[in-house]
Amino acid sequence: MSQKGISTSFTMSNGQTVTIETGKLAKQADGSVVVKVGDMMLLATVCSNKEAKEGVDFMPLTVDFQEKFAADGRFPGGFLRREGRLSDYEILVSRLVDRALRPLFPSDYHADTQVLVSLISSDATILPDAYAALAASAAIAMSDVPFLGAISEARVAKIDGKLCINPLRADLERATMELIVSASAKDINMVEGEAKECSEDEMIEAIKFAHEEIRKQIAAQEELAKLFGAKPKRTYIHEASDLELKATIEKYAYQRAYDIAAMANPNKNERSKLFGQITSDFKATLNEDVAKEKSFLIKQYVHDVEKKAVRDCVLATRIRLDGRALDQVRPIWSEVGYLPTPHGSAIFTRGETQSLTTVTLGSNKSEQMIDGVTFEGTNNFLLHYNFPPFSTGEARPMRGTGRREVGHGNLAMRGLRVMLPAQKDCPYTIRIVSDILESNGSSSMATVCAGTLALMDAGVKLKKPVAGIAMGLITEDGKYAVLSDILGDEDHLGDMDFKVTGTVDGITACQMDIKVDGLSYEVLAQALAQAKNGRVHILGEMAKTMSAPREDYKQHVPRIEQIIIGKEFIGAIIGPGGKVIQEMQRETNTTISIEEVGETGVVQIFSANKDGLHAAITKIKNMTAVPEIGAEYEGKVKSIVEFGAFIEIMPGKDALLHISEVGHSRLEKMDGVFKEGEIVRVKLIGVDPKTKKLKISRKALLPKPEAAV
């Protein structure tokens, strides 16, 4: 007998019905729900410890989104045949949900909290990532875990000139703009997406459009909580406090921190030492045992005072930590072709942030294979972002690619992808690798700039150069300051991290995280306008190094040629068991691949050897050429029979030269007329419509004998 849960449903503006159910599955979790749209179903759970660990002054939140292959009736790939580590897609969805939820946990709530969202049933037409945050927030709403208000998210896309919410997967392929927007009923708190050079006004319009839909989803969560009987949120004390110590530190440290901020020192390490000295100097005023006992609180209170002092200084003076004006971009220098062997390379340095980026061009055999529940297929544009510890002067273990690196690389990839040339104009598989050598803010945006320069250095014909900039915000008591090209410190102490990539003509990608309530659309509009000015400035600086792609690829870059052939020739080129194509690759020192596309075959020939490349092209063209009636050919005699000779007029194409077409004189037999291997010039005179056999004539090319007198 099935246990009945409690559910509520609502209809979105796209006509799809969304159902949220609780009380049926995973009842030992603090909160759990199932979200259903079409055949797509997500199970979301939240569990949070009752107590926080000692010495924790942050929110230890873990969010994991996982696709179950059984949801699509499939086996996982690989030797183990079970789900393993999260794929990049799962990590990116996990980050979206994390960034949407994190700002709305109470600032003093520090218990380990885990949110799990699983795809338990898939629908080929419905993308689950647009509903993951709805499911996570609804699970928290059903729990006693403290949370400052329900949130949800929606995908908004511009398709055929119209904005639509959570479009079907097939329709999304026509989108000129696609954003995932997360918000509470009142405020936007996260935006991420890409566009084909949309304007700032178009982006704001799309965000507003998504916000209206999100409010419906939040209302549904609140209705379900009432039907379920919402649990009272748990009481907790996760922060030790000493109000007297706090007041003493505020009095001791505020002006010192303010004065350091006002010094406008552009050197990150020097600033860090000066701020660090405040803590050590204050501890020196205390009894050694007290300083040791209260060390954690002292560090926390001094940090809070420094944050307030720096923010107050920026709002009051309109001058930033490193001495820049609010809209000023740090000094930029760049260089291309720094590395001789990679197919393209660039260094891009902005202030104390530096990226060394390379481009590698490969054949379609280098494409990334994607075997996921939501996405299957191949990817021919890869961007990998690496953040080694030395980039921030640290020594720490390297444990493989982290979620931050996946997220930053994905943002840079989306920013550049829309400006790549069409596949027919650049049939390469492209891999960009950005190694961050120095970091003090906005390294993902440095990757976009370095990526543009490296692609142009490689000779890839980008439609337009792309640059990126990270924007920040400080707001307090009605005052605010929008900061261009933020430092790492400004990201940490600020209220917004808004990364925007684009060309001179529009936005290609964005990622925005809001850390406070109440960001108005007026402030957002100013941030976008300021970002555009900064982006155009950066593009101008990049153009001083390289303004357009190289005319040709570098000498050592493998060349790739693409030939379209008739589908019927694919088998002949491959040969039995691949014998023909393998032999051709050995003889010409090339890599050849064939893909069937509709009624045609696409042949890619890839080689660093130009002579070999041309030889392979010639062989394939000869094998796939279609004989033309009336054309003349130099053919080789393959065999002689009683009624004529079979002559190879093209590789693999034999034609019958009938005894009556050898010459103008009548022949009784073929003895002594030709030798096998002899080259004979003939003319194609016909093709049998049924058998497709070729008919040739030698007689048609010989002068007619003079008539007898």
Solvent accessible surface area in square Angstrom, and as a share of the most:
residue,aa,sasa,rsa
1,M,246,1.10
2,S,83,0.53
3,Q,98,0.43
4,K,185,0.78
5,G,15,0.15
6,I,67,0.34
7,S,56,0.36
8,T,11,0.06
9,S,63,0.41
10,F,30,0.12
11,T,79,0.46
12,M,5,0.02
13,S,71,0.46
14,N,55,0.28
15,G,54,0.52
16,Q,31,0.14
17,T,73,0.42
18,V,0,0.00
19,T,38,0.22
20,I,0,0.00
21,E,44,0.20
22,T,5,0.03
23,G,18,0.17
24,K,73,0.31
25,L,77,0.38
26,A,47,0.36
27,K,117,0.50
28,Q,187,0.83
29,A,18,0.14
30,D,29,0.15
31,G,5,0.05
32,S,8,0.05
33,V,2,0.01
34,V,9,0.05
35,V,0,0.00
36,K,82,0.35
37,V,1,0.01
38,G,46,0.44
39,D,91,0.47
40,M,1,0.00
41,M,53,0.24
42,L,0,0.00
43,L,38,0.19
44,A,0,0.00
45,T,22,0.13
46,V,0,0.00
47,C,61,0.36
48,S,7,0.05
49,N,78,0.40
50,K,123,0.52
51,E,127,0.57
52,A,27,0.21
53,K,135,0.57
54,E,175,0.78
55,G,53,0.51
56,V,25,0.14
57,D,69,0.36
58,F,121,0.50
59,M,22,0.10
60,P,23,0.14
61,L,13,0.07
62,T,62,0.36
63,V,0,0.00
64,D,32,0.16
65,F,0,0.00
66,Q,43,0.19
67,E,7,0.03
68,K,73,0.31
69,F,24,0.10
70,A,85,0.66
71,A,15,0.11
72,D,60,0.31
73,G,72,0.69
74,R,58,0.21
75,F,165,0.69
76,P,16,0.10
77,G,34,0.33
78,G,58,0.55
79,F,196,0.82
80,L,138,0.69
81,R,138,0.50
82,R,174,0.63
83,E,57,0.25
84,G,58,0.55
85,R,175,0.64
86,L,28,0.14
87,S,49,0.31
88,D,72,0.37
89,Y,46,0.18
90,E,14,0.06
91,I,8,0.04
92,L,36,0.18
93,V,2,0.01
94,S,0,0.00
95,R,37,0.13
96,L,15,0.08
97,V,0,0.00
98,D,23,0.12
99,R,32,0.12
100,A,0,0.00
101,L,0,0.00
102,R,91,0.33
103,P,49,0.31
104,L,13,0.07
105,F,9,0.04
106,P,17,0.11
107,S,108,0.69
108,D,57,0.29
109,Y,0,0.00
110,H,3,0.01
111,A,0,0.00
112,D,44,0.23
113,T,3,0.02
114,Q,80,0.36
115,V,0,0.00
116,L,69,0.34
117,V,1,0.01
118,S,19,0.12
119,L,2,0.01
120,I,58,0.30
121,S,30,0.20
122,S,24,0.15
123,D,25,0.13
124,A,85,0.66
125,T,65,0.38
126,I,13,0.06
127,L,9,0.04
128,P,3,0.02
129,D,10,0.05
130,A,2,0.01
131,Y,2,0.01
132,A,0,0.00
133,A,0,0.00
134,L,0,0.00
135,A,0,0.00
136,A,0,0.00
137,S,1,0.00
138,A,0,0.00
139,A,0,0.00
140,I,0,0.00
141,A,24,0.18
142,M,2,0.01
143,S,0,0.00
144,D,31,0.16
145,V,0,0.00
146,P,8,0.05
147,F,27,0.11
148,L,112,0.56
149,G,33,0.31
150,A,19,0.15
151,I,0,0.00
152,S,0,0.00
153,E,0,0.00
154,A,0,0.00
155,R,12,0.05
156,V,0,0.00
157,A,0,0.00
158,K,31,0.13
159,I,14,0.07
160,D,102,0.53
161,G,59,0.57
162,K,154,0.65
163,L,31,0.15
164,C,38,0.23
165,I,2,0.01
166,N,6,0.03
167,P,15,0.09
168,L,70,0.35
169,R,65,0.24
170,A,72,0.56
171,D,47,0.24
172,L,30,0.15
173,E,149,0.67
174,R,121,0.44
175,A,13,0.10
176,T,62,0.36
177,M,4,0.02
178,E,27,0.12
179,L,0,0.00
180,I,9,0.05
181,V,0,0.00
182,S,0,0.00
183,A,0,0.00
184,S,21,0.13
185,A,50,0.39
186,K,146,0.62
187,D,14,0.07
188,I,8,0.04
189,N,11,0.06
190,M,0,0.00
191,V,1,0.00
192,E,10,0.04
193,G,1,0.01
194,E,21,0.09
195,A,2,0.02
196,K,121,0.51
197,E,44,0.20
198,C,7,0.04
199,S,45,0.29
200,E,26,0.12
201,D,112,0.58
202,E,55,0.25
203,M,1,0.00
204,I,19,0.10
205,E,92,0.41
206,A,0,0.00
207,I,0,0.00
208,K,95,0.40
209,F,77,0.32
210,A,0,0.00
211,H,4,0.02
212,E,104,0.46
213,E,6,0.03
214,I,0,0.00
215,R,91,0.33
216,K,87,0.37
217,Q,0,0.00
218,I,5,0.03
219,A,54,0.42
220,A,5,0.04
221,Q,1,0.00
222,E,92,0.41
223,E,88,0.40
224,L,0,0.00
225,A,13,0.10
226,K,166,0.70
227,L,96,0.48
228,F,64,0.27
229,G,47,0.45
230,A,59,0.46
231,K,81,0.34
232,P,118,0.74
233,K,84,0.36
234,R,30,0.11
235,T,134,0.78
236,Y,58,0.22
237,I,157,0.80
238,H,23,0.10
239,E,60,0.27
240,A,77,0.60
241,S,78,0.50
242,D,34,0.17
243,L,134,0.67
244,E,140,0.63
245,L,18,0.09
246,K,75,0.32
247,A,57,0.45
248,T,64,0.37
249,I,0,0.00
250,E,77,0.35
251,K,181,0.77
252,Y,47,0.18
253,A,0,0.00
254,Y,66,0.25
255,Q,103,0.46
256,R,115,0.42
257,A,0,0.00
258,Y,46,0.17
259,D,72,0.37
260,I,18,0.09
261,A,4,0.03
262,A,56,0.43
263,M,110,0.49
264,A,28,0.22
265,N,23,0.12
266,P,93,0.58
267,N,57,0.29
268,K,55,0.23
269,N,101,0.52
270,E,88,0.39
271,R,2,0.01
272,S,69,0.44
273,K,150,0.63
274,L,65,0.32
275,F,26,0.11
276,G,41,0.40
277,Q,94,0.42
278,I,5,0.03
279,T,29,0.17
280,S,57,0.37
281,D,55,0.28
282,F,4,0.02
283,K,62,0.26
284,A,85,0.66
285,T,88,0.51
286,L,50,0.25
287,N,95,0.49
288,E,147,0.66
289,D,107,0.56
290,V,63,0.36
291,A,12,0.09
292,K,164,0.70
293,E,132,0.59
294,K,53,0.22
295,S,39,0.25
296,F,80,0.34
297,L,15,0.08
298,I,0,0.00
299,K,142,0.60
300,Q,26,0.12
301,Y,12,0.04
302,V,3,0.02
303,H,74,0.33
304,D,65,0.34
305,V,10,0.06
306,E,30,0.13
307,K,73,0.31
308,K,113,0.48
309,A,0,0.00
310,V,4,0.02
311,R,19,0.07
312,D,32,0.17
313,C,2,0.01
314,V,3,0.02
315,L,18,0.09
316,A,72,0.56
317,T,59,0.34
318,R,102,0.37
319,I,76,0.38
320,R,1,0.00
321,L,4,0.02
322,D,16,0.08
323,G,33,0.32
324,R,12,0.04
325,A,42,0.33
326,L,27,0.14
327,D,88,0.46
328,Q,87,0.39
329,V,15,0.09
330,R,9,0.03
331,P,113,0.71
332,I,28,0.14
333,W,126,0.44
334,S,19,0.12
335,E,70,0.32
336,V,34,0.20
337,G,31,0.30
338,Y,117,0.44
339,L,45,0.23
340,P,113,0.71
341,T,104,0.60
342,P,36,0.23
343,H,24,0.11
344,G,0,0.00
345,S,0,0.00
346,A,0,0.00
347,I,14,0.07
348,F,0,0.00
349,T,8,0.04
350,R,0,0.00
351,G,29,0.28
352,E,50,0.22
353,T,0,0.00
354,Q,26,0.12
355,S,0,0.00
356,L,34,0.17
357,T,0,0.00
358,T,28,0.16
359,V,0,0.00
360,T,66,0.38
361,L,3,0.01
362,G,10,0.10
363,S,8,0.05
364,N,33,0.17
365,K,126,0.53
366,S,67,0.43
367,E,44,0.20
368,Q,70,0.31
369,M,155,0.69
370,I,64,0.33
371,D,78,0.40
372,G,15,0.14
373,V,11,0.07
374,T,6,0.03
375,F,81,0.34
376,E,117,0.52
377,G,36,0.35
378,T,75,0.44
379,N,43,0.22
380,N,48,0.25
381,F,8,0.03
382,L,22,0.11
383,L,14,0.07
384,H,69,0.31
385,Y,5,0.02
386,N,54,0.28
387,F,33,0.14
388,P,13,0.08
389,P,14,0.09
390,F,121,0.50
391,S,7,0.05
392,T,46,0.27
393,G,73,0.70
394,E,90,0.41
395,A,107,0.83
396,R,101,0.37
397,P,84,0.53
398,M,137,0.61
399,R,202,0.74
400,G,64,0.62
401,T,85,0.49
402,G,32,0.31
403,R,82,0.30
404,R,97,0.35
405,E,29,0.13
406,V,17,0.10
407,G,2,0.01
408,H,19,0.08
409,G,3,0.03
410,N,22,0.12
411,L,1,0.00
412,A,0,0.00
413,M,29,0.13
414,R,35,0.13
415,G,0,0.00
416,L,0,0.00
417,R,99,0.36
418,V,23,0.13
419,M,9,0.04
420,L,25,0.12
421,P,22,0.14
422,A,49,0.38
423,Q,83,0.37
424,K,154,0.65
425,D,89,0.46
426,C,8,0.05
427,P,15,0.09
428,Y,4,0.02
429,T,6,0.03
430,I,7,0.04
431,R,107,0.39
432,I,0,0.00
433,V,21,0.12
434,S,0,0.00
435,D,47,0.25
436,I,0,0.00
437,L,52,0.26
438,E,71,0.32
439,S,11,0.07
440,N,5,0.03
441,G,13,0.13
442,S,12,0.08
443,S,3,0.02
444,S,0,0.00
445,M,0,0.00
446,A,0,0.00
447,T,0,0.00
448,V,0,0.00
449,C,0,0.00
450,A,0,0.00
451,G,0,0.00
452,T,0,0.00
453,L,0,0.00
454,A,0,0.00
455,L,0,0.00
456,M,2,0.01
457,D,0,0.00
458,A,0,0.00
459,G,0,0.00
460,V,0,0.00
461,K,94,0.40
462,L,14,0.07
463,K,123,0.52
464,K,64,0.27
465,P,47,0.30
466,V,0,0.00
467,A,0,0.00
468,G,0,0.00
469,I,0,0.00
470,A,1,0.00
471,M,0,0.00
472,G,0,0.00
473,L,3,0.01
474,I,1,0.00
475,T,43,0.25
476,E,68,0.30
477,D,141,0.73
478,G,78,0.75
479,K,129,0.54
480,Y,62,0.23
481,A,0,0.00
482,V,1,0.01
483,L,0,0.00
484,S,0,0.00
485,D,0,0.00
486,I,3,0.01
487,L,3,0.02
488,G,29,0.28
489,D,55,0.28
490,E,4,0.02
491,D,45,0.23
492,H,115,0.51
493,L,11,0.06
494,G,4,0.04
495,D,7,0.03
496,M,0,0.00
497,D,15,0.08
498,F,1,0.00
499,K,13,0.06
500,V,1,0.00
501,T,0,0.00
502,G,0,0.00
503,T,0,0.00
504,V,79,0.45
505,D,88,0.46
506,G,2,0.02
507,I,0,0.00
508,T,0,0.00
509,A,0,0.00
510,C,0,0.00
511,Q,7,0.03
512,M,0,0.00
513,D,29,0.15
514,I,2,0.01
515,K,86,0.36
516,V,48,0.28
517,D,101,0.53
518,G,44,0.42
519,L,21,0.11
520,S,50,0.32
521,Y,65,0.25
522,E,128,0.57
523,V,15,0.08
524,L,3,0.01
525,A,41,0.32
526,Q,68,0.30
527,A,0,0.00
528,L,1,0.00
529,A,54,0.42
530,Q,24,0.11
531,A,0,0.00
532,K,77,0.33
533,N,106,0.54
534,G,5,0.05
535,R,0,0.00
536,V,64,0.37
537,H,88,0.39
538,I,0,0.00
539,L,16,0.08
540,G,37,0.35
541,E,41,0.18
542,M,3,0.01
543,A,48,0.37
544,K,157,0.67
545,T,49,0.28
546,M,26,0.12
547,S,75,0.48
548,A,56,0.44
549,P,29,0.18
550,R,87,0.32
551,E,162,0.73
552,D,79,0.41
553,Y,43,0.16
554,K,36,0.15
555,Q,145,0.64
556,H,79,0.35
557,V,1,0.01
558,P,21,0.13
559,R,37,0.14
560,I,17,0.09
561,E,74,0.33
562,Q,63,0.28
563,I,23,0.12
564,I,104,0.53
565,I,11,0.06
566,G,24,0.23
567,K,78,0.33
568,E,130,0.58
569,F,29,0.12
570,I,23,0.12
571,G,51,0.49
572,A,56,0.43
573,I,0,0.00
574,I,65,0.33
575,G,12,0.11
576,P,109,0.69
577,G,82,0.79
578,G,9,0.09
579,K,129,0.55
580,V,49,0.28
581,I,21,0.11
582,Q,88,0.39
583,E,72,0.32
584,M,8,0.04
585,Q,38,0.17
586,R,174,0.63
587,E,108,0.49
588,T,7,0.04
589,N,105,0.54
590,T,13,0.07
591,T,46,0.27
592,I,3,0.02
593,S,17,0.11
594,I,38,0.19
595,E,98,0.44
596,E,102,0.46
597,V,76,0.44
598,G,59,0.56
599,E,136,0.61
600,T,51,0.29
601,G,0,0.00
602,V,26,0.15
603,V,0,0.00
604,Q,8,0.03
605,I,0,0.00
606,F,33,0.14
607,S,7,0.04
608,A,72,0.56
609,N,65,0.33
610,K,95,0.40
611,D,114,0.59
612,G,8,0.08
613,L,4,0.02
614,H,108,0.48
615,A,41,0.32
616,A,0,0.00
617,I,23,0.12
618,T,75,0.43
619,K,79,0.34
620,I,0,0.00
621,K,111,0.47
622,N,61,0.31
623,M,36,0.16
624,T,16,0.10
625,A,34,0.26
626,V,102,0.58
627,P,21,0.13
628,E,117,0.52
629,I,114,0.58
630,G,37,0.36
631,A,31,0.24
632,E,81,0.36
633,Y,29,0.11
634,E,106,0.47
635,G,0,0.00
636,K,92,0.39
637,V,2,0.01
638,K,87,0.37
639,S,40,0.26
640,I,59,0.30
641,V,48,0.28
642,E,156,0.70
643,F,98,0.41
644,G,0,0.00
645,A,0,0.00
646,F,69,0.29
647,I,0,0.00
648,E,45,0.20
649,I,11,0.06
650,M,30,0.13
651,P,62,0.39
652,G,75,0.72
653,K,35,0.15
654,D,69,0.36
655,A,1,0.01
656,L,49,0.25
657,L,0,0.00
658,H,74,0.33
659,I,27,0.14
660,S,64,0.41
661,E,39,0.17
662,V,4,0.02
663,G,15,0.15
664,H,71,0.32
665,S,87,0.56
666,R,209,0.76
667,L,59,0.29
668,E,142,0.64
669,K,130,0.55
670,M,7,0.03
671,D,110,0.57
672,G,85,0.82
673,V,47,0.27
674,F,16,0.07
675,K,161,0.68
676,E,118,0.53
677,G,41,0.39
678,E,71,0.32
679,I,99,0.50
680,V,9,0.05
681,R,118,0.43
682,V,0,0.00
683,K,63,0.27
684,L,0,0.00
685,I,76,0.39
686,G,12,0.12
687,V,55,0.32
688,D,37,0.19
689,P,113,0.71
690,K,186,0.79
691,T,78,0.45
692,K,141,0.60
693,K,141,0.60
694,L,25,0.12
695,K,100,0.42
696,I,1,0.01
697,S,1,0.00
698,R,73,0.27
699,K,59,0.25
700,A,57,0.44
701,L,55,0.27
702,L,63,0.31
703,P,116,0.73
704,K,169,0.72
705,P,95,0.60
706,E,168,0.75
707,A,95,0.74
708,A,105,0.81
709,V,200,1.15
